[in-house]
């Protein structure tokens, strides 16, 4: 009753998957989608502190990033 399907791939065959152009395009698209978010939220806190806003108020802006942090949870919906 048990069908044991075993596939034996070498390391070279397994790593060859990552050399396909489609994989590199998806990697670059994912990086370019996350880069603006990181730049905005990291520099925004510095700008707000330089503008004289209290640290407790700056943390409220960081809560906006939580949606992106847990995107992997709600993205399949």
PyMOL Python script that loads the backbone (N, CA, C, O; Angstrom):
from pymol import cmd

cmd.read_pdbstr("""\
ATOM      1  N   UNK A   1       0.812  -1.183   0.000  1.00  0.00           N
ATOM      2  CA  UNK A   1       0.000   0.000   0.000  1.00  0.00           C
ATOM      3  C   UNK A   1       0.859   1.251   0.000  1.00  0.00           C
ATOM      4  O   UNK A   1       0.365   2.341  -0.288  1.00  0.00           O
ATOM      5  N   UNK A   2       2.108   1.111   0.312  1.00  0.00           N
ATOM      6  CA  UNK A   2       2.955   2.303   0.325  1.00  0.00           C
ATOM      7  C   UNK A   2       3.785   2.356  -0.951  1.00  0.00           C
ATOM      8  O   UNK A   2       4.553   1.445  -1.259  1.00  0.00           O
ATOM      9  N   UNK A   3       3.610   3.414  -1.655  1.00  0.00           N
ATOM     10  CA  UNK A   3       4.417   3.659  -2.841  1.00  0.00           C
ATOM     11  C   UNK A   3       5.532   4.619  -2.458  1.00  0.00           C
ATOM     12  O   UNK A   3       5.307   5.817  -2.288  1.00  0.00           O
ATOM     13  N   UNK A   4       6.688   4.098  -2.328  1.00  0.00           N
ATOM     14  CA  UNK A   4       7.829   4.939  -1.985  1.00  0.00           C
ATOM     15  C   UNK A   4       8.493   5.397  -3.271  1.00  0.00           C
ATOM     16  O   UNK A   4       9.212   4.643  -3.925  1.00  0.00           O
ATOM     17  N   UNK A   5       8.239   6.630  -3.613  1.00  0.00           N
ATOM     18  CA  UNK A   5       8.878   7.205  -4.781  1.00  0.00           C
ATOM     19  C   UNK A   5      10.108   7.964  -4.312  1.00  0.00           C
ATOM     20  O   UNK A   5      10.007   8.976  -3.619  1.00  0.00           O
ATOM     21  N   UNK A   6      11.222   7.477  -4.687  1.00  0.00           N
ATOM     22  CA  UNK A   6      12.453   8.147  -4.287  1.00  0.00           C
ATOM     23  C   UNK A   6      13.134   8.685  -5.529  1.00  0.00           C
ATOM     24  O   UNK A   6      13.294   7.983  -6.528  1.00  0.00           O
ATOM     25  N   UNK A   7      13.524   9.921  -5.449  1.00  0.00           N
ATOM     26  CA  UNK A   7      14.242  10.556  -6.534  1.00  0.00           C
ATOM     27  C   UNK A   7      15.640  10.886  -6.030  1.00  0.00           C
ATOM     28  O   UNK A   7      15.810  11.495  -4.974  1.00  0.00           O
ATOM     29  N   UNK A   8      16.590  10.490  -6.773  1.00  0.00           N
ATOM     30  CA  UNK A   8      17.971  10.758  -6.393  1.00  0.00           C
ATOM     31  C   UNK A   8      18.524  11.819  -7.335  1.00  0.00           C
ATOM     32  O   UNK A   8      18.766  11.570  -8.517  1.00  0.00           O
ATOM     33  N   UNK A   9      18.714  12.996  -6.780  1.00  0.00           N
ATOM     34  CA  UNK A   9      19.282  14.094  -7.548  1.00  0.00           C
ATOM     35  C   UNK A   9      20.634  14.444  -6.954  1.00  0.00           C
ATOM     36  O   UNK A   9      20.847  14.373  -5.744  1.00  0.00           O
ATOM     37  N   UNK A  10      21.512  14.814  -7.817  1.00  0.00           N
ATOM     38  CA  UNK A  10      22.807  15.271  -7.318  1.00  0.00           C
ATOM     39  C   UNK A  10      22.685  16.726  -6.876  1.00  0.00           C
ATOM     40  O   UNK A  10      21.706  17.404  -7.187  1.00  0.00           O
ATOM     41  N   UNK A  11      23.685  17.189  -6.152  1.00  0.00           N
ATOM     42  CA  UNK A  11      23.690  18.586  -5.710  1.00  0.00           C
ATOM     43  C   UNK A  11      23.720  19.520  -6.910  1.00  0.00           C
ATOM     44  O   UNK A  11      23.105  20.586  -6.894  1.00  0.00           O
ATOM     45  N   UNK A  12      24.417  19.126  -7.918  1.00  0.00           N
ATOM     46  CA  UNK A  12      24.527  19.960  -9.117  1.00  0.00           C
ATOM     47  C   UNK A  12      23.167  20.116  -9.795  1.00  0.00           C
ATOM     48  O   UNK A  12      22.819  21.206 -10.250  1.00  0.00           O
ATOM     49  N   UNK A  13      22.411  19.045  -9.860  1.00  0.00           N
ATOM     50  CA  UNK A  13      21.075  19.120 -10.451  1.00  0.00           C
ATOM     51  C   UNK A  13      20.146  19.969  -9.594  1.00  0.00           C
ATOM     52  O   UNK A  13      19.317  20.714 -10.116  1.00  0.00           O
ATOM     53  N   UNK A  14      20.285  19.855  -8.293  1.00  0.00           N
ATOM     54  CA  UNK A  14      19.435  20.643  -7.397  1.00  0.00           C
ATOM     55  C   UNK A  14      19.755  22.126  -7.491  1.00  0.00           C
ATOM     56  O   UNK A  14      18.842  22.953  -7.490  1.00  0.00           O
ATOM     57  N   UNK A  15      21.007  22.471  -7.569  1.00  0.00           N
ATOM     58  CA  UNK A  15      21.396  23.876  -7.669  1.00  0.00           C
ATOM     59  C   UNK A  15      21.167  24.455  -9.059  1.00  0.00           C
ATOM     60  O   UNK A  15      21.076  25.673  -9.210  1.00  0.00           O
ATOM     61  N   UNK A  16      21.072  23.611 -10.064  1.00  0.00           N
ATOM     62  CA  UNK A  16      20.831  24.084 -11.426  1.00  0.00           C
ATOM     63  C   UNK A  16      19.471  24.759 -11.555  1.00  0.00           C
ATOM     64  O   UNK A  16      19.274  25.593 -12.438  1.00  0.00           O
ATOM     65  N   UNK A  17      18.549  24.410 -10.696  1.00  0.00           N
ATOM     66  CA  UNK A  17      17.225  25.035 -10.713  1.00  0.00           C
ATOM     67  C   UNK A  17      17.341  26.529 -10.446  1.00  0.00           C
ATOM     68  O   UNK A  17      16.598  27.323 -11.023  1.00  0.00           O
ATOM     69  N   UNK A  18      18.261  26.914  -9.581  1.00  0.00           N
ATOM     70  CA  UNK A  18      18.411  28.315  -9.206  1.00  0.00           C
ATOM     71  C   UNK A  18      19.150  29.137 -10.253  1.00  0.00           C
ATOM     72  O   UNK A  18      19.266  30.354 -10.103  1.00  0.00           O
ATOM     73  N   UNK A  19      19.642  28.515 -11.290  1.00  0.00           N
ATOM     74  CA  UNK A  19      20.336  29.243 -12.351  1.00  0.00           C
ATOM     75  C   UNK A  19      19.412  29.583 -13.520  1.00  0.00           C
ATOM     76  O   UNK A  19      19.859  30.138 -14.524  1.00  0.00           O
ATOM     77  N   UNK A  20      18.154  29.259 -13.394  1.00  0.00           N
ATOM     78  CA  UNK A  20      17.206  29.586 -14.455  1.00  0.00           C
ATOM     79  C   UNK A  20      16.890  31.079 -14.424  1.00  0.00           C
ATOM     80  O   UNK A  20      16.817  31.668 -13.346  1.00  0.00           O
ATOM     81  N   UNK A  21      16.704  31.694 -15.580  1.00  0.00           N
ATOM     82  CA  UNK A  21      16.411  33.135 -15.618  1.00  0.00           C
ATOM     83  C   UNK A  21      15.141  33.520 -14.869  1.00  0.00           C
ATOM     84  O   UNK A  21      15.079  34.605 -14.291  1.00  0.00           O
ATOM     85  N   UNK A  22      14.143  32.668 -14.865  1.00  0.00           N
ATOM     86  CA  UNK A  22      12.895  32.991 -14.162  1.00  0.00           C
ATOM     87  C   UNK A  22      13.125  33.156 -12.661  1.00  0.00           C
ATOM     88  O   UNK A  22      12.510  34.010 -12.023  1.00  0.00           O
ATOM     89  N   UNK A  23      13.999  32.349 -12.113  1.00  0.00           N
ATOM     90  CA  UNK A  23      14.297  32.436 -10.682  1.00  0.00           C
ATOM     91  C   UNK A  23      14.983  33.755 -10.374  1.00  0.00           C
ATOM     92  O   UNK A  23      14.668  34.392  -9.369  1.00  0.00           O
ATOM     93  N   UNK A  24      15.911  34.175 -11.215  1.00  0.00           N
ATOM     94  CA  UNK A  24      16.609  35.445 -11.003  1.00  0.00           C
ATOM     95  C   UNK A  24      15.675  36.635 -11.148  1.00  0.00           C
ATOM     96  O   UNK A  24      15.801  37.618 -10.418  1.00  0.00           O
ATOM     97  N   UNK A  25      14.742  36.552 -12.085  1.00  0.00           N
ATOM     98  CA  UNK A  25      13.765  37.633 -12.246  1.00  0.00           C
ATOM     99  C   UNK A  25      12.903  37.754 -10.995  1.00  0.00           C
ATOM    100  O   UNK A  25      12.661  38.862 -10.516  1.00  0.00           O
ATOM    101  N   UNK A  26      12.440  36.632 -10.464  1.00  0.00           N
ATOM    102  CA  UNK A  26      11.624  36.673  -9.249  1.00  0.00           C
ATOM    103  C   UNK A  26      12.426  37.181  -8.057  1.00  0.00           C
ATOM    104  O   UNK A  26      11.884  37.897  -7.215  1.00  0.00           O
ATOM    105  N   UNK A  27      13.692  36.830  -7.970  1.00  0.00           N
ATOM    106  CA  UNK A  27      14.547  37.325  -6.899  1.00  0.00           C
ATOM    107  C   UNK A  27      14.699  38.839  -6.986  1.00  0.00           C
ATOM    108  O   UNK A  27      14.597  39.533  -5.975  1.00  0.00           O
ATOM    109  N   UNK A  28      14.939  39.347  -8.176  1.00  0.00           N
ATOM    110  CA  UNK A  28      15.089  40.791  -8.355  1.00  0.00           C
ATOM    111  C   UNK A  28      13.782  41.534  -8.106  1.00  0.00           C
ATOM    112  O   UNK A  28      13.792  42.627  -7.540  1.00  0.00           O
ATOM    113  N   UNK A  29      12.660  40.954  -8.520  1.00  0.00           N
ATOM    114  CA  UNK A  29      11.368  41.596  -8.263  1.00  0.00           C
ATOM    115  C   UNK A  29      11.057  41.636  -6.770  1.00  0.00           C
ATOM    116  O   UNK A  29      10.552  42.642  -6.270  1.00  0.00           O
ATOM    117  N   UNK A  30      11.350  40.568  -6.065  1.00  0.00           N
ATOM    118  CA  UNK A  30      11.120  40.555  -4.623  1.00  0.00           C
ATOM    119  C   UNK A  30      12.004  41.535  -3.891  1.00  0.00           C
ATOM    120  O   UNK A  30      11.561  42.200  -2.954  1.00  0.00           O
ATOM    121  N   UNK A  31      13.253  41.630  -4.312  1.00  0.00           N
ATOM    122  CA  UNK A  31      14.173  42.582  -3.688  1.00  0.00           C
ATOM    123  C   UNK A  31      13.745  44.014  -3.964  1.00  0.00           C
ATOM    124  O   UNK A  31      13.760  44.857  -3.067  1.00  0.00           O
ATOM    125  N   UNK A  32      13.362  44.290  -5.208  1.00  0.00           N
ATOM    126  CA  UNK A  32      12.966  45.661  -5.552  1.00  0.00           C
ATOM    127  C   UNK A  32      11.643  46.048  -4.906  1.00  0.00           C
ATOM    128  O   UNK A  32      11.388  47.236  -4.710  1.00  0.00           O
ATOM    129  N   UNK A  33      10.806  45.092  -4.573  1.00  0.00           N
ATOM    130  CA  UNK A  33       9.551  45.410  -3.887  1.00  0.00           C
ATOM    131  C   UNK A  33       9.790  45.717  -2.417  1.00  0.00           C
ATOM    132  O   UNK A  33       9.076  46.538  -1.840  1.00  0.00           O
ATOM    133  N   UNK A  34      10.762  45.087  -1.806  1.00  0.00           N
ATOM    134  CA  UNK A  34      11.017  45.302  -0.389  1.00  0.00           C
ATOM    135  C   UNK A  34      11.970  46.436  -0.088  1.00  0.00           C
ATOM    136  O   UNK A  34      11.967  46.963   1.025  1.00  0.00           O
ATOM    137  N   UNK A  35      12.784  46.824  -1.049  1.00  0.00           N
ATOM    138  CA  UNK A  35      13.777  47.866  -0.808  1.00  0.00           C
ATOM    139  C   UNK A  35      13.160  49.216  -0.465  1.00  0.00           C
ATOM    140  O   UNK A  35      13.615  49.844   0.492  1.00  0.00           O
ATOM    141  N   UNK A  36      12.153  49.701  -1.187  1.00  0.00           N
ATOM    142  CA  UNK A  36      11.567  50.993  -0.800  1.00  0.00           C
ATOM    143  C   UNK A  36      10.953  50.982   0.594  1.00  0.00           C
ATOM    144  O   UNK A  36      11.023  51.982   1.309  1.00  0.00           O
ATOM    145  N   UNK A  37      10.367  49.886   0.977  1.00  0.00           N
ATOM    146  CA  UNK A  37       9.766  49.797   2.311  1.00  0.00           C
ATOM    147  C   UNK A  37      10.847  49.928   3.377  1.00  0.00           C
ATOM    148  O   UNK A  37      10.667  50.642   4.363  1.00  0.00           O
ATOM    149  N   UNK A  38      11.961  49.245   3.182  1.00  0.00           N
ATOM    150  CA  UNK A  38      13.053  49.318   4.148  1.00  0.00           C
ATOM    151  C   UNK A  38      13.634  50.723   4.201  1.00  0.00           C
ATOM    152  O   UNK A  38      13.910  51.234   5.286  1.00  0.00           O
ATOM    153  N   UNK A  39      13.822  51.348   3.059  1.00  0.00           N
ATOM    154  CA  UNK A  39      14.406  52.688   3.036  1.00  0.00           C
ATOM    155  C   UNK A  39      13.483  53.716   3.670  1.00  0.00           C
ATOM    156  O   UNK A  39      13.937  54.596   4.402  1.00  0.00           O
ATOM    157  N   UNK A  40      12.197  53.609   3.394  1.00  0.00           N
ATOM    158  CA  UNK A  40      11.248  54.580   3.945  1.00  0.00           C
ATOM    159  C   UNK A  40      11.157  54.442   5.459  1.00  0.00           C
ATOM    160  O   UNK A  40      11.244  55.440   6.175  1.00  0.00           O
ATOM    161  N   UNK A  41      10.987  53.239   5.948  1.00  0.00           N
ATOM    162  CA  UNK A  41      10.785  53.071   7.384  1.00  0.00           C
ATOM    163  C   UNK A  41      12.064  53.271   8.189  1.00  0.00           C
ATOM    164  O   UNK A  41      11.997  53.684   9.346  1.00  0.00           O
ATOM    165  N   UNK A  42      13.223  52.989   7.606  1.00  0.00           N
ATOM    166  CA  UNK A  42      14.456  53.221   8.362  1.00  0.00           C
ATOM    167  C   UNK A  42      14.810  54.697   8.402  1.00  0.00           C
ATOM    168  O   UNK A  42      15.259  55.195   9.435  1.00  0.00           O
ATOM    169  N   UNK A  43      14.616  55.401   7.304  1.00  0.00           N
ATOM    170  CA  UNK A  43      14.958  56.830   7.301  1.00  0.00           C
ATOM    171  C   UNK A  43      13.842  57.688   7.883  1.00  0.00           C
ATOM    172  O   UNK A  43      14.105  58.799   8.344  1.00  0.00           O
ATOM    173  N   UNK A  44      12.613  57.205   7.874  1.00  0.00           N
ATOM    174  CA  UNK A  44      11.504  57.987   8.414  1.00  0.00           C
ATOM    175  C   UNK A  44      11.670  58.225   9.908  1.00  0.00           C
ATOM    176  O   UNK A  44      11.386  59.318  10.397  1.00  0.00           O
ATOM    177  N   UNK A  45      12.123  57.225  10.628  1.00  0.00           N
ATOM    178  CA  UNK A  45      12.301  57.410  12.071  1.00  0.00           C
ATOM    179  C   UNK A  45      13.392  58.435  12.359  1.00  0.00           C
ATOM    180  O   UNK A  45      13.280  59.203  13.315  1.00  0.00           O
ATOM    181  N   UNK A  46      14.432  58.456  11.555  1.00  0.00           N
ATOM    182  CA  UNK A  46      15.494  59.451  11.746  1.00  0.00           C
ATOM    183  C   UNK A  46      14.971  60.847  11.441  1.00  0.00           C
ATOM    184  O   UNK A  46      15.262  61.792  12.174  1.00  0.00           O
ATOM    185  N   UNK A  47      14.205  60.983  10.371  1.00  0.00           N
ATOM    186  CA  UNK A  47      13.643  62.299  10.014  1.00  0.00           C
ATOM    187  C   UNK A  47      12.709  62.808  11.108  1.00  0.00           C
ATOM    188  O   UNK A  47      12.736  63.988  11.456  1.00  0.00           O
ATOM    189  N   UNK A  48      11.894  61.923  11.642  1.00  0.00           N
ATOM    190  CA  UNK A  48      10.957  62.344  12.679  1.00  0.00           C
ATOM    191  C   UNK A  48      11.685  62.739  13.962  1.00  0.00           C
ATOM    192  O   UNK A  48      11.293  63.699  14.624  1.00  0.00           O
ATOM    193  N   UNK A  49      12.728  62.015  14.313  1.00  0.00           N
ATOM    194  CA  UNK A  49      13.495  62.371  15.510  1.00  0.00           C
ATOM    195  C   UNK A  49      14.211  63.709  15.325  1.00  0.00           C
ATOM    196  O   UNK A  49      14.304  64.501  16.262  1.00  0.00           O
ATOM    197  N   UNK A  50      14.716  63.957  14.117  1.00  0.00           N
ATOM    198  CA  UNK A  50      15.371  65.235  13.845  1.00  0.00           C
ATOM    199  C   UNK A  50      14.372  66.387  13.840  1.00  0.00           C
ATOM    200  O   UNK A  50      14.740  67.531  14.104  1.00  0.00           O
ATOM    201  N   UNK A  51      13.114  66.088  13.539  1.00  0.00           N
ATOM    202  CA  UNK A  51      12.079  67.125  13.528  1.00  0.00           C
ATOM    203  C   UNK A  51      11.579  67.441  14.930  1.00  0.00           C
ATOM    204  O   UNK A  51      10.770  68.351  15.110  1.00  0.00           O
ATOM    205  N   UNK A  52      12.056  66.693  15.928  1.00  0.00           N
ATOM    206  CA  UNK A  52      11.690  66.973  17.307  1.00  0.00           C
ATOM    207  C   UNK A  52      10.484  66.212  17.804  1.00  0.00           C
ATOM    208  O   UNK A  52       9.891  66.587  18.816  1.00  0.00           O
ATOM    209  N   UNK A  53      10.112  65.161  17.121  1.00  0.00           N
ATOM    210  CA  UNK A  53       8.971  64.347  17.546  1.00  0.00           C
ATOM    211  C   UNK A  53       9.463  63.330  18.570  1.00  0.00           C
ATOM    212  O   UNK A  53      10.559  62.786  18.437  1.00  0.00           O
ATOM    213  N   UNK A  54       8.657  63.080  19.577  1.00  0.00           N
ATOM    214  CA  UNK A  54       9.050  62.175  20.658  1.00  0.00           C
ATOM    215  C   UNK A  54       9.204  60.746  20.145  1.00  0.00           C
ATOM    216  O   UNK A  54       8.583  60.343  19.162  1.00  0.00           O
ATOM    217  N   UNK A  55      10.053  59.996  20.846  1.00  0.00           N
ATOM    218  CA  UNK A  55      10.306  58.611  20.453  1.00  0.00           C
ATOM    219  C   UNK A  55       9.059  57.750  20.549  1.00  0.00           C
ATOM    220  O   UNK A  55       8.875  56.831  19.751  1.00  0.00           O
ATOM    221  N   UNK A  56       8.204  58.037  21.513  1.00  0.00           N
ATOM    222  CA  UNK A  56       6.985  57.233  21.650  1.00  0.00           C
ATOM    223  C   UNK A  56       6.066  57.423  20.451  1.00  0.00           C
ATOM    224  O   UNK A  56       5.367  56.490  20.056  1.00  0.00           O
ATOM    225  N   UNK A  57       6.057  58.609  19.871  1.00  0.00           N
ATOM    226  CA  UNK A  57       5.232  58.847  18.686  1.00  0.00           C
ATOM    227  C   UNK A  57       5.859  58.250  17.433  1.00  0.00           C
ATOM    228  O   UNK A  57       5.152  57.855  16.506  1.00  0.00           O
ATOM    229  N   UNK A  58       7.169  58.185  17.409  1.00  0.00           N
ATOM    230  CA  UNK A  58       7.856  57.592  16.261  1.00  0.00           C
ATOM    231  C   UNK A  58       7.562  56.096  16.187  1.00  0.00           C
ATOM    232  O   UNK A  58       7.485  55.530  15.097  1.00  0.00           O
ATOM    233  N   UNK A  59       7.398  55.455  17.346  1.00  0.00           N
ATOM    234  CA  UNK A  59       7.122  54.018  17.336  1.00  0.00           C
ATOM    235  C   UNK A  59       5.768  53.701  16.716  1.00  0.00           C
ATOM    236  O   UNK A  59       5.572  52.602  16.199  1.00  0.00           O
ATOM    237  N   UNK A  60       4.837  54.637  16.759  1.00  0.00           N
ATOM    238  CA  UNK A  60       3.550  54.410  16.103  1.00  0.00           C
ATOM    239  C   UNK A  60       3.722  54.258  14.598  1.00  0.00           C
ATOM    240  O   UNK A  60       2.992  53.497  13.963  1.00  0.00           O
ATOM    241  N   UNK A  61       4.674  54.969  14.028  1.00  0.00           N
ATOM    242  CA  UNK A  61       4.932  54.831  12.602  1.00  0.00           C
ATOM    243  C   UNK A  61       5.519  53.464  12.274  1.00  0.00           C
ATOM    244  O   UNK A  61       5.292  52.934  11.187  1.00  0.00           O
ATOM    245  N   UNK A  62       6.265  52.898  13.199  1.00  0.00           N
ATOM    246  CA  UNK A  62       6.830  51.575  12.944  1.00  0.00           C
ATOM    247  C   UNK A  62       5.753  50.498  12.942  1.00  0.00           C
ATOM    248  O   UNK A  62       5.943  49.433  12.353  1.00  0.00           O
ATOM    249  N   UNK A  63       4.634  50.761  13.588  1.00  0.00           N
ATOM    250  CA  UNK A  63       3.531  49.792  13.559  1.00  0.00           C
ATOM    251  C   UNK A  63       2.974  49.626  12.149  1.00  0.00           C
ATOM    252  O   UNK A  63       2.405  48.582  11.828  1.00  0.00           O
ATOM    253  N   UNK A  64       3.129  50.627  11.322  1.00  0.00           N
ATOM    254  CA  UNK A  64       2.659  50.513   9.940  1.00  0.00           C
ATOM    255  C   UNK A  64       3.426  49.437   9.186  1.00  0.00           C
ATOM    256  O   UNK A  64       2.906  48.865   8.228  1.00  0.00           O
ATOM    257  N   UNK A  65       4.640  49.158   9.599  1.00  0.00           N
ATOM    258  CA  UNK A  65       5.447  48.135   8.941  1.00  0.00           C
ATOM    259  C   UNK A  65       5.032  46.727   9.335  1.00  0.00           C
ATOM    260  O   UNK A  65       5.447  45.768   8.684  1.00  0.00           O
ATOM    261  N   UNK A  66       4.239  46.573  10.362  1.00  0.00           N
ATOM    262  CA  UNK A  66       3.839  45.232  10.793  1.00  0.00           C
ATOM    263  C   UNK A  66       3.023  44.508   9.727  1.00  0.00           C
ATOM    264  O   UNK A  66       3.110  43.286   9.600  1.00  0.00           O
ATOM    265  N   UNK A  67       2.240  45.247   8.971  1.00  0.00           N
ATOM    266  CA  UNK A  67       1.486  44.626   7.890  1.00  0.00           C
ATOM    267  C   UNK A  67       2.391  43.967   6.868  1.00  0.00           C
ATOM    268  O   UNK A  67       2.087  42.887   6.362  1.00  0.00           O
ATOM    269  N   UNK A  68       3.496  44.613   6.567  1.00  0.00           N
ATOM    270  CA  UNK A  68       4.455  44.041   5.632  1.00  0.00           C
ATOM    271  C   UNK A  68       5.257  42.916   6.272  1.00  0.00           C
ATOM    272  O   UNK A  68       5.683  41.991   5.581  1.00  0.00           O
ATOM    273  N   UNK A  69       5.463  42.983   7.559  1.00  0.00           N
ATOM    274  CA  UNK A  69       6.218  41.935   8.243  1.00  0.00           C
ATOM    275  C   UNK A  69       5.462  40.615   8.260  1.00  0.00           C
ATOM    276  O   UNK A  69       6.070  39.547   8.188  1.00  0.00           O
ATOM    277  N   UNK A  70       4.153  40.684   8.355  1.00  0.00           N
ATOM    278  CA  UNK A  70       3.335  39.475   8.396  1.00  0.00           C
ATOM    279  C   UNK A  70       2.614  39.225   7.079  1.00  0.00           C
ATOM    280  O   UNK A  70       1.579  38.559   7.047  1.00  0.00           O
ATOM    281  N   UNK A  71       3.156  39.756   6.004  1.00  0.00           N
ATOM    282  CA  UNK A  71       2.527  39.586   4.702  1.00  0.00           C
ATOM    283  C   UNK A  71       2.468  38.119   4.283  1.00  0.00           C
ATOM    284  O   UNK A  71       1.530  37.703   3.603  1.00  0.00           O
ATOM    285  N   UNK A  72       3.447  37.351   4.679  1.00  0.00           N
ATOM    286  CA  UNK A  72       3.454  35.942   4.301  1.00  0.00           C
ATOM    287  C   UNK A  72       2.251  35.199   4.863  1.00  0.00           C
ATOM    288  O   UNK A  72       1.881  34.148   4.340  1.00  0.00           O
ATOM    289  N   UNK A  73       1.631  35.725   5.919  1.00  0.00           N
ATOM    290  CA  UNK A  73       0.473  35.067   6.522  1.00  0.00           C
ATOM    291  C   UNK A  73      -0.785  35.337   5.709  1.00  0.00           C
ATOM    292  O   UNK A  73      -1.555  34.418   5.430  1.00  0.00           O
ATOM    293  N   UNK A  74      -0.997  36.593   5.329  1.00  0.00           N
ATOM    294  CA  UNK A  74      -2.242  36.934   4.649  1.00  0.00           C
ATOM    295  C   UNK A  74      -2.101  37.001   3.135  1.00  0.00           C
ATOM    296  O   UNK A  74      -3.108  37.182   2.450  1.00  0.00           O
ATOM    297  N   UNK A  75      -0.904  36.862   2.583  1.00  0.00           N
ATOM    298  CA  UNK A  75      -0.715  36.928   1.134  1.00  0.00           C
ATOM    299  C   UNK A  75      -1.447  35.807   0.385  1.00  0.00           C
ATOM    300  O   UNK A  75      -1.982  36.072  -0.691  1.00  0.00           O
ATOM    301  N   UNK A  76      -1.498  34.578   0.894  1.00  0.00           N
ATOM    302  CA  UNK A  76      -2.205  33.530   0.149  1.00  0.00           C
ATOM    303  C   UNK A  76      -3.721  33.729   0.093  1.00  0.00           C
ATOM    304  O   UNK A  76      -4.398  33.096  -0.716  1.00  0.00           O
ATOM    305  N   UNK A  77      -4.253  34.597   0.941  1.00  0.00           N
ATOM    306  CA  UNK A  77      -5.695  34.808   0.934  1.00  0.00           C
ATOM    307  C   UNK A  77      -6.045  35.564  -0.273  1.00  0.00           C
ATOM    308  O   UNK A  77      -7.219  35.863  -0.496  1.00  0.00           O
TER     309      UNK A  77
END
""", "prot")
cmd.dss("prot")
cmd.show_as("cartoon", "prot")
cmd.util.cbc("prot")
cmd.orient("prot")
